[in-house]
């Protein structure tokens, strides 16, 4: 079987999974019933979620980086380790990693073929997110992983990843305002959802220090008799806080491996997280999509020696895009508003973003691009060698434009984003 044929079958498998996105909504499944339904399905395929030791990571910002650091450090220590992350940037295999390599395209569609029949054995099969996680659980179980690091997708309490009976270590990076339509509009409500992954028998860690949110996390730990370790931010850069959290999690497992500079720079790096794709002109991709993450990338931009010349931004319609624009727009000379191609998420109209910017930043030079590739090509054509171009606002947008440098086929062929 040639690589081309593998890739074609892989894309058909991805199309199948993406066709499940609306499964719960179409069948009016209450959020509170989601985990019960998912657990029924997992039972039909052999309860793969119970086969490995789990480190569970949730939080508004930094959870992907923290999860990746834990994964790579355990691999360095000699363990066989699975990692489940979301969302992906360019291709779906990025969500499932084993010892620093993505699941092979062939392995992914072969597992789908194995577990697809079980969809007929229950009343309502999993949606896209559940089915993708089920593939990961099955893959990790078959590979007999020593540990699996799970990054929660949304909140925690009702997230698909919370189907695991118990985690060895549970990490909540922080609590901020994101997904408020689902998780709640107050820090207390959002913290309650995230703290829902803390179960009896685990060891809990957090770097959250806002009193209202921390109070909720403390109360949850007390309710299930779980020790809580607080990693004080102490004014550190968020990258340093992520490293300290991950290191603490490693030690809680009884593993003595230290997180080295090599792990941070190489095996644990992630695509579209302050990723520099070229230097003359500099192009940085960052999938920041909520106020805390936009604030973080804005902080990075402010510390750079060269000012931000071109900002290419597109955002999901369900995000707090106004607050994000208010934070990042002042830093750029030219703003290119666009949208991404993903059919699974609706983008906020560039016209709405332009109207907001014209009202609040009337002197800014704004252009609309209905194709994100056109926005990137225009910025590259106009930029001088010392200029800086930033693509941000969405993982989907950053991942889509990343293919300008690294095609999806390369990622699938080499099972790596780099």
DOKE-455743 format. One record per residue (C-alpha): x, y, z. Coordinates in Angstrom, 1 decimal. Example, Ala and Ser with C-alpha at 12.3 -4.5 7.8 and 13.67 -1.06 7.14 Angstrom:
2
+--------+--------+--------+
:     c1 :     c2 :     c3 :
+--------+--------+--------+
:   12.3 :   -4.5 :    7.8 :
:   13.7 :   -1.1 :    7.1 :
+--------+--------+--------+
***
This chain:
418
+--------+--------+--------+
:     c1 :     c2 :     c3 :
+--------+--------+--------+
:    0.0 :    0.0 :    0.0 :
:    1.6 :    3.3 :   -1.1 :
:    1.7 :    6.4 :    1.0 :
:   -0.6 :    8.2 :   -1.4 :
:   -3.3 :    5.6 :   -0.9 :
:   -2.8 :    5.7 :    2.9 :
:   -3.3 :    9.4 :    2.9 :
:   -6.5 :    9.2 :    0.8 :
:   -7.9 :    6.6 :    3.2 :
:   -6.9 :    8.8 :    6.1 :
:   -8.8 :   11.8 :    4.7 :
:  -11.9 :    9.6 :    4.3 :
:  -11.6 :    8.6 :    7.9 :
:  -11.3 :   12.2 :    9.0 :
:  -14.4 :   13.1 :    7.0 :
:  -16.2 :   10.3 :    8.8 :
:  -15.2 :   11.7 :   12.2 :
:  -16.1 :   15.3 :   11.3 :
:  -19.5 :   14.1 :   10.2 :
:  -20.2 :   13.2 :   13.8 :
:  -19.7 :   16.7 :   15.1 :
:  -23.4 :   17.4 :   15.6 :
:  -24.3 :   14.0 :   17.0 :
:  -25.3 :   15.2 :   20.5 :
:  -27.0 :   18.4 :   19.3 :
:  -29.1 :   16.7 :   16.7 :
:  -30.2 :   14.1 :   19.2 :
:  -30.8 :   16.7 :   22.0 :
:  -28.4 :   15.0 :   24.4 :
:  -28.2 :   16.9 :   27.7 :
:  -24.6 :   17.9 :   28.6 :
:  -25.0 :   15.9 :   31.9 :
:  -25.7 :   12.7 :   30.0 :
:  -22.7 :   12.9 :   27.7 :
:  -20.3 :   11.0 :   29.9 :
:  -22.7 :    8.2 :   30.6 :
:  -23.3 :    7.7 :   26.9 :
:  -19.6 :    7.8 :   26.1 :
:  -18.9 :    5.3 :   28.9 :
:  -21.4 :    2.9 :   27.4 :
:  -19.6 :    3.1 :   24.1 :
:  -16.2 :    2.6 :   25.7 :
:  -17.5 :   -0.5 :   27.5 :
:  -18.5 :   -1.9 :   24.1 :
:  -15.0 :   -1.6 :   22.8 :
:  -13.3 :   -3.1 :   25.9 :
:  -13.1 :   -0.2 :   28.4 :
:   -9.7 :    1.0 :   27.0 :
:   -9.9 :    4.1 :   29.2 :
:   -9.2 :    2.0 :   32.3 :
:   -6.0 :    0.3 :   31.0 :
:   -3.3 :    3.0 :   31.7 :
:   -2.3 :    5.4 :   34.4 :
:   -3.5 :    8.9 :   33.7 :
:   -2.3 :   12.4 :   34.3 :
:   -5.2 :   14.7 :   33.7 :
:   -4.6 :   18.4 :   32.7 :
:   -7.3 :   21.2 :   32.5 :
:   -7.2 :   25.0 :   32.5 :
:   -8.0 :   28.1 :   30.5 :
:   -4.4 :   28.6 :   29.3 :
:   -1.2 :   26.7 :   29.3 :
:   -2.8 :   23.2 :   29.5 :
:   -1.5 :   22.1 :   26.2 :
:    2.1 :   23.2 :   26.9 :
:    2.0 :   21.7 :   30.4 :
:    0.6 :   18.4 :   29.1 :
:    3.3 :   18.2 :   26.4 :
:    6.0 :   18.9 :   28.9 :
:    4.8 :   16.1 :   31.2 :
:    4.6 :   13.7 :   28.3 :
:    8.1 :   14.5 :   26.9 :
:    9.7 :   14.4 :   30.3 :
:    8.2 :   11.0 :   31.1 :
:    9.4 :    9.7 :   27.7 :
:   12.9 :   11.0 :   28.6 :
:   12.7 :    9.1 :   31.8 :
:   12.2 :    5.9 :   29.9 :
:    8.5 :    5.4 :   30.0 :
:    6.1 :    4.6 :   27.2 :
:    3.7 :    7.5 :   27.2 :
:    0.6 :    8.5 :   25.3 :
:   -0.6 :   12.1 :   24.9 :
:   -4.1 :   13.3 :   23.9 :
:   -4.5 :   16.9 :   23.0 :
:   -7.0 :   19.2 :   21.4 :
:   -7.5 :   21.0 :   19.2 :
:   -5.2 :   20.0 :   16.3 :
:   -3.7 :   22.7 :   14.2 :
:   -3.2 :   21.2 :   10.7 :
:   -4.2 :   17.6 :   10.8 :
:   -6.1 :   15.3 :   13.1 :
:   -3.3 :   13.0 :   14.0 :
:   -1.8 :   15.8 :   16.1 :
:   -4.3 :   15.0 :   18.8 :
:   -2.8 :   11.6 :   19.5 :
:    0.8 :   11.1 :   20.3 :
:    2.9 :    8.2 :   21.5 :
:    6.5 :    8.8 :   22.7 :
:    6.8 :   12.1 :   20.8 :
:    5.4 :   10.8 :   17.5 :
:    1.8 :   11.3 :   16.2 :
:   -0.3 :    8.2 :   15.6 :
:    0.3 :    6.9 :   12.0 :
:   -2.5 :    7.6 :    9.5 :
:   -2.8 :    3.9 :    8.9 :
:   -3.1 :    3.1 :   12.6 :
:   -5.8 :    5.7 :   13.0 :
:   -8.1 :    4.5 :   10.2 :
:   -7.5 :    0.8 :   11.2 :
:   -8.7 :    1.6 :   14.8 :
:  -11.7 :    3.3 :   13.4 :
:  -12.5 :    0.1 :   11.4 :
:  -12.2 :   -1.9 :   14.6 :
:  -14.4 :    0.3 :   16.8 :
:  -17.0 :    1.6 :   14.3 :
:  -19.3 :   -1.5 :   14.6 :
:  -19.8 :   -0.7 :   18.3 :
:  -21.6 :    2.5 :   17.3 :
:  -24.6 :    0.2 :   16.4 :
:  -24.7 :   -1.4 :   19.9 :
:  -25.8 :    1.7 :   21.8 :
:  -28.6 :    4.2 :   21.4 :
:  -26.5 :    7.2 :   20.6 :
:  -22.9 :    6.9 :   19.4 :
:  -20.2 :    9.4 :   20.4 :
:  -19.8 :   12.7 :   18.6 :
:  -16.5 :   13.8 :   16.9 :
:  -14.8 :   14.6 :   20.2 :
:  -15.8 :   11.4 :   21.9 :
:  -15.0 :    9.2 :   18.9 :
:  -11.5 :   10.8 :   18.5 :
:  -10.8 :   10.2 :   22.2 :
:  -12.0 :    6.6 :   21.9 :
:   -9.5 :    6.1 :   19.1 :
:   -6.8 :    7.5 :   21.4 :
:   -7.8 :    5.3 :   24.3 :
:   -7.8 :    2.2 :   22.1 :
:   -4.4 :    3.1 :   20.6 :
:   -2.8 :    3.7 :   24.0 :
:   -4.3 :    0.5 :   25.5 :
:   -3.1 :   -1.6 :   22.5 :
:    0.4 :    0.0 :   22.8 :
:    0.4 :   -0.8 :   26.6 :
:    1.4 :    2.7 :   27.7 :
:    2.8 :    3.2 :   31.1 :
:    1.2 :    6.6 :   31.3 :
:   -1.3 :    8.6 :   29.4 :
:   -1.5 :   12.4 :   29.6 :
:   -4.9 :   13.8 :   28.9 :
:   -5.6 :   17.4 :   28.0 :
:   -9.3 :   18.3 :   28.7 :
:  -10.9 :   19.9 :   25.8 :
:  -13.6 :   22.0 :   27.4 :
:  -14.0 :   22.7 :   31.1 :
:  -13.6 :   19.4 :   32.9 :
:  -16.6 :   18.1 :   34.7 :
:  -18.5 :   17.1 :   31.6 :
:  -15.6 :   16.9 :   29.3 :
:  -15.1 :   13.5 :   27.5 :
:  -11.7 :   13.1 :   29.1 :
:  -13.4 :   13.0 :   32.5 :
:  -14.6 :    9.5 :   31.8 :
:  -11.4 :    8.1 :   33.3 :
:  -12.1 :    6.6 :   36.8 :
:   -9.1 :    8.3 :   38.4 :
:   -5.9 :   10.2 :   37.6 :
:   -2.6 :    9.6 :   39.2 :
:   -2.1 :   13.4 :   39.1 :
:   -4.6 :   16.1 :   38.2 :
:   -3.4 :   19.6 :   37.1 :
:   -5.5 :   22.7 :   36.7 :
:   -3.2 :   25.3 :   35.2 :
:   -5.5 :   28.3 :   35.8 :
:   -9.0 :   29.6 :   35.5 :
:  -10.0 :   32.4 :   33.1 :
:  -12.9 :   33.6 :   31.0 :
:  -13.4 :   31.3 :   28.0 :
:  -16.3 :   29.2 :   26.7 :
:  -18.6 :   31.2 :   29.0 :
:  -21.7 :   30.2 :   27.1 :
:  -21.1 :   26.6 :   28.2 :
:  -19.0 :   26.8 :   31.4 :
:  -20.7 :   29.8 :   33.0 :
:  -20.1 :   33.6 :   33.1 :
:  -18.4 :   33.8 :   36.5 :
:  -15.0 :   32.6 :   37.7 :
:  -16.7 :   30.5 :   40.3 :
:  -18.8 :   28.7 :   37.7 :
:  -15.9 :   28.1 :   35.4 :
:  -13.7 :   26.9 :   38.3 :
:  -16.4 :   24.5 :   39.4 :
:  -16.4 :   22.9 :   35.9 :
:  -12.6 :   22.6 :   35.8 :
:  -12.3 :   21.3 :   39.3 :
:  -14.7 :   18.6 :   38.3 :
:  -11.8 :   16.5 :   37.1 :
:  -10.4 :   16.2 :   40.6 :
:  -11.4 :   12.7 :   41.9 :
:  -10.7 :   10.8 :   45.1 :
:   -7.3 :    9.2 :   45.1 :
:   -5.5 :   11.7 :   42.9 :
:   -2.9 :   14.4 :   43.7 :
:   -4.0 :   17.9 :   42.6 :
:   -1.8 :   20.8 :   41.4 :
:   -2.7 :   24.3 :   40.3 :
:   -1.0 :   27.6 :   39.6 :
:   -4.3 :   29.5 :   40.0 :
:   -4.1 :   32.3 :   42.5 :
:   -7.3 :   34.3 :   42.1 :
:   -9.1 :   34.0 :   45.4 :
:  -12.6 :   33.1 :   44.0 :
:  -11.3 :   30.4 :   41.7 :
:   -8.8 :   29.0 :   44.1 :
:  -11.5 :   28.7 :   46.8 :
:  -13.5 :   26.5 :   44.5 :
:  -10.5 :   24.3 :   43.7 :
:   -9.6 :   24.0 :   47.5 :
:  -13.2 :   23.1 :   48.3 :
:  -13.3 :   20.4 :   45.7 :
:  -10.1 :   18.9 :   47.0 :
:  -11.4 :   18.9 :   50.5 :
:  -14.7 :   17.3 :   49.4 :
:  -12.9 :   14.3 :   47.9 :
:  -10.0 :   14.2 :   50.4 :
:   -7.3 :   15.1 :   47.9 :
:   -4.1 :   16.9 :   48.7 :
:   -3.6 :   20.2 :   46.8 :
:   -0.3 :   21.7 :   45.8 :
:   -0.3 :   25.3 :   44.7 :
:    2.5 :   26.5 :   42.5 :
:    2.7 :   30.2 :   43.2 :
:    3.1 :   32.3 :   40.0 :
:    5.4 :   34.8 :   41.8 :
:    5.3 :   37.1 :   38.9 :
:    7.0 :   34.5 :   36.6 :
:    6.4 :   34.5 :   32.9 :
:    3.6 :   32.1 :   32.0 :
:    6.1 :   29.8 :   30.2 :
:    8.1 :   29.4 :   33.4 :
:    4.9 :   28.7 :   35.4 :
:    4.0 :   25.9 :   33.0 :
:    7.4 :   24.3 :   33.4 :
:    7.2 :   24.5 :   37.2 :
:    3.7 :   22.9 :   37.1 :
:    4.8 :   20.1 :   34.8 :
:    7.9 :   19.5 :   37.0 :
:    5.8 :   19.3 :   40.1 :
:    3.5 :   16.8 :   38.4 :
:    6.5 :   14.6 :   37.4 :
:    7.7 :   14.6 :   41.0 :
:    4.2 :   13.7 :   42.3 :
:    4.4 :   10.6 :   40.2 :
:    7.6 :    9.6 :   42.0 :
:    9.7 :   10.2 :   38.8 :
:   13.0 :   12.1 :   39.4 :
:   13.6 :   13.2 :   35.8 :
:   14.1 :   17.0 :   35.5 :
:   12.7 :   19.1 :   32.7 :
:   15.8 :   20.1 :   30.8 :
:   16.2 :   23.0 :   28.3 :
:   16.5 :   20.4 :   25.6 :
:   13.0 :   19.0 :   26.4 :
:   11.5 :   22.5 :   26.4 :
:   13.2 :   23.5 :   23.1 :
:   12.7 :   20.2 :   21.2 :
:   10.5 :   17.3 :   22.2 :
:    7.9 :   19.3 :   24.1 :
:    7.5 :   22.2 :   21.6 :
:    4.1 :   22.5 :   20.0 :
:    3.0 :   24.0 :   16.6 :
:    1.4 :   27.4 :   16.5 :
:    2.5 :   28.4 :   20.0 :
:    4.6 :   31.5 :   19.4 :
:    6.1 :   29.6 :   16.6 :
:    8.5 :   31.5 :   14.3 :
:    8.2 :   30.1 :   10.7 :
:   10.7 :   32.4 :    9.1 :
:   12.9 :   35.3 :   10.1 :
:   13.2 :   37.7 :    7.2 :
:   10.6 :   38.9 :    7.4 :
:    9.7 :   37.3 :   10.7 :
:    6.4 :   35.4 :   10.7 :
:    5.1 :   34.1 :   14.0 :
:    2.1 :   31.8 :   14.3 :
:    0.2 :   31.7 :   17.6 :
:   -3.2 :   30.0 :   18.1 :
:   -4.3 :   32.4 :   21.0 :
:   -8.0 :   32.4 :   21.0 :
:   -9.2 :   33.8 :   24.3 :
:   -8.3 :   36.9 :   26.4 :
:   -5.7 :   35.3 :   28.6 :
:   -3.9 :   33.8 :   25.6 :
:   -4.1 :   37.0 :   23.6 :
:   -2.7 :   38.9 :   26.5 :
:    0.2 :   36.4 :   26.6 :
:    1.1 :   36.8 :   23.0 :
:    0.7 :   40.6 :   23.2 :
:    3.2 :   40.5 :   26.1 :
:    5.6 :   38.6 :   23.9 :
:    5.2 :   41.1 :   21.1 :
:    5.8 :   44.1 :   23.3 :
:    9.1 :   42.5 :   24.5 :
:   10.4 :   42.0 :   20.9 :
:   13.0 :   44.4 :   19.6 :
:   11.1 :   44.9 :   16.3 :
:    7.5 :   46.3 :   16.3 :
:    4.6 :   44.3 :   15.0 :
:    3.9 :   45.5 :   11.4 :
:    1.2 :   43.1 :   10.2 :
:   -1.5 :   41.4 :   12.2 :
:   -3.5 :   38.7 :   10.5 :
:   -6.4 :   37.7 :   12.7 :
:   -9.5 :   35.5 :   12.5 :
:  -11.5 :   34.1 :   15.4 :
:  -14.3 :   31.7 :   16.2 :
:  -17.7 :   33.4 :   16.6 :
:  -18.2 :   31.9 :   20.1 :
:  -15.1 :   33.6 :   21.5 :
:  -14.7 :   36.9 :   23.3 :
:  -13.3 :   38.5 :   20.1 :
:  -14.0 :   42.1 :   21.1 :
:  -11.8 :   41.8 :   24.2 :
:   -9.1 :   40.0 :   22.2 :
:   -9.1 :   42.7 :   19.5 :
:   -8.9 :   45.5 :   22.1 :
:   -5.8 :   43.8 :   23.5 :
:   -3.8 :   43.1 :   20.4 :
:   -4.9 :   45.6 :   17.7 :
:   -3.0 :   48.6 :   19.3 :
:    0.3 :   46.7 :   18.8 :
:    0.0 :   46.4 :   15.0 :
:    0.4 :   49.0 :   12.2 :
:   -1.7 :   47.1 :    9.6 :
:   -4.5 :   44.8 :   10.5 :
:   -5.7 :   42.0 :    8.1 :
:   -9.0 :   40.6 :    9.1 :
:   -9.9 :   37.1 :    7.8 :
:  -11.6 :   33.8 :    8.4 :
:  -10.4 :   30.2 :    8.3 :
:  -11.7 :   27.3 :    6.2 :
:  -12.7 :   24.8 :    8.9 :
:  -16.3 :   23.8 :    8.6 :
:  -16.6 :   22.6 :   12.2 :
:  -16.4 :   26.1 :   13.6 :
:  -18.1 :   29.3 :   12.5 :
:  -15.9 :   32.3 :   12.3 :
:  -16.8 :   35.8 :   13.4 :
:  -17.4 :   37.9 :   10.3 :
:  -14.4 :   40.1 :    9.3 :
:  -17.0 :   42.7 :    8.6 :
:  -18.1 :   42.7 :   12.3 :
:  -14.4 :   42.9 :   13.4 :
:  -13.8 :   45.8 :   11.0 :
:  -16.8 :   47.7 :   12.4 :
:  -15.5 :   47.2 :   15.9 :
:  -12.0 :   48.3 :   15.1 :
:  -13.1 :   51.4 :   13.1 :
:  -15.2 :   52.5 :   16.1 :
:  -12.5 :   51.9 :   18.8 :
:   -9.3 :   52.4 :   16.8 :
:  -10.3 :   54.7 :   13.9 :
:   -6.7 :   55.5 :   12.9 :
:   -5.8 :   51.9 :   12.3 :
:   -5.3 :   50.6 :    8.8 :
:   -7.6 :   47.7 :    8.3 :
:   -8.1 :   45.4 :    5.3 :
:  -10.5 :   42.4 :    4.8 :
:   -9.5 :   39.1 :    3.3 :
:  -12.1 :   36.4 :    2.8 :
:   -9.3 :   33.9 :    2.1 :
:   -6.7 :   33.6 :    4.8 :
:   -4.0 :   32.5 :    2.3 :
:   -4.5 :   35.8 :    0.4 :
:   -4.0 :   37.7 :    3.7 :
:   -0.7 :   35.9 :    4.3 :
:    0.6 :   36.3 :    0.7 :
:   -0.2 :   40.0 :    0.8 :
:    1.6 :   40.5 :    4.0 :
:    4.6 :   38.6 :    2.7 :
:    4.7 :   40.6 :   -0.5 :
:    4.5 :   43.9 :    1.3 :
:    6.7 :   43.2 :    4.3 :
:   10.3 :   44.3 :    4.4 :
:   13.0 :   41.9 :    5.7 :
:   13.0 :   43.5 :    9.2 :
:    9.2 :   43.5 :    9.6 :
:    7.2 :   41.2 :   11.9 :
:    4.0 :   39.4 :   10.8 :
:    1.8 :   37.8 :   13.4 :
:   -1.0 :   35.3 :   12.7 :
:   -3.3 :   34.7 :   15.6 :
:   -6.8 :   34.4 :   16.9 :
:   -7.4 :   30.8 :   16.3 :
:   -5.6 :   27.4 :   16.2 :
:   -7.5 :   26.6 :   13.0 :
:   -6.3 :   29.8 :   11.3 :
:   -2.7 :   29.4 :   12.4 :
:   -2.7 :   25.7 :   11.5 :
:   -4.2 :   26.4 :    8.1 :
:   -1.6 :   29.0 :    7.2 :
:    1.2 :   26.8 :    8.7 :
:    0.9 :   24.6 :    5.6 :
:    2.6 :   27.5 :    3.7 :
:    5.8 :   26.2 :    5.2 :
:    5.0 :   22.6 :    6.3 :
:    2.4 :   20.7 :    4.2 :
:   -0.1 :   18.4 :    5.9 :
:    1.3 :   15.4 :    3.9 :
:    4.7 :   16.0 :    5.5 :
:    3.2 :   15.9 :    9.0 :
:    1.4 :   12.6 :    8.2 :
:    4.5 :   11.1 :    6.5 :
:    7.0 :   11.9 :    9.3 :
:    4.5 :   11.8 :   12.2 :
:    5.8 :   15.1 :   13.4 :
:    5.0 :   18.8 :   13.0 :
:    8.6 :   19.8 :   12.8 :
+--------+--------+--------+
***
